[in-house]
């Protein structure tokens, strides 16, 4: 097995935070990035799989509007 680098651990940490649903601003702060767009460029492929959460959120909000 190859050597585990600090960069690999950092990437794993960021990936796990994204998978847990932590917002990009918080992840950026934890990684010490000046702006969240850095995380979006590096980890965009991981955020894309979260589209189902956005769809669920808007569906729940719209369903709540119809309940009045």
Wavefront OBJ file of the C-alpha trace (Angstrom):
o trace
v 0.000 0.000 0.000
v 1.215 3.521 -0.790
v 2.107 6.247 1.627
v -0.776 8.310 3.013
v -0.024 11.984 2.523
v -1.342 14.986 4.426
v -3.001 16.159 1.196
v -4.838 12.828 0.908
v -6.054 13.143 4.504
v -7.183 16.718 3.828
v -9.099 15.606 0.729
v -10.711 12.756 2.665
v -11.720 15.152 5.452
v -13.317 17.586 2.994
v -15.075 14.740 1.166
v -16.547 13.391 4.395
v -17.801 16.842 5.412
v -19.472 17.265 2.018
v -21.037 13.811 2.262
v -22.357 14.685 5.734
v -24.132 17.707 4.269
v -21.950 20.386 5.855
v -22.323 23.679 3.989
v -19.530 24.859 1.707
v -18.807 28.012 3.747
v -18.109 25.962 6.873
v -15.952 23.476 4.975
v -13.988 26.346 3.463
v -13.387 27.819 6.910
v -12.247 24.459 8.320
v -9.799 23.952 5.463
v -8.450 27.479 5.780
v -9.514 28.635 2.331
v -10.067 32.347 1.852
v -13.200 31.822 -0.247
v -15.711 28.961 -0.599
v -15.351 28.982 -4.399
v -12.021 27.194 -3.975
v -13.857 24.238 -2.474
v -16.492 24.341 -5.174
v -13.834 24.133 -7.894
v -11.879 21.330 -6.236
v -14.801 19.262 -4.936
v -17.591 20.195 -7.389
v -18.100 16.572 -8.434
v -19.004 15.688 -4.841
v -21.485 18.538 -4.424
v -23.340 17.601 -7.608
v -24.660 14.417 -6.062
v -26.514 16.554 -3.508
v -29.131 17.708 -6.046
v -31.675 15.358 -4.484
v -31.464 17.326 -1.221
v -32.240 20.585 -3.037
v -35.219 18.998 -4.781
v -36.540 17.601 -1.499
v -36.168 20.983 0.215
v -38.064 22.936 -2.422
v -40.771 20.262 -2.653
v -41.262 20.417 1.121
v -41.413 24.226 1.051
v -43.967 24.239 -1.763
v -46.033 21.525 -0.085
v -46.109 23.690 3.047
v -47.518 26.598 1.036
v -50.407 24.468 -0.153
v -51.269 23.303 3.368
v -52.587 26.751 4.425
l 1 2 3 4 5 6 7 8 9 10 11 12 13 14 15 16 17 18 19 20 21 22 23 24 25 26 27 28 29 30 31 32 33 34 35 36 37 38 39 40 41 42 43 44 45 46 47 48 49 50 51 52 53 54 55 56 57 58 59 60 61 62 63 64 65 66 67 68
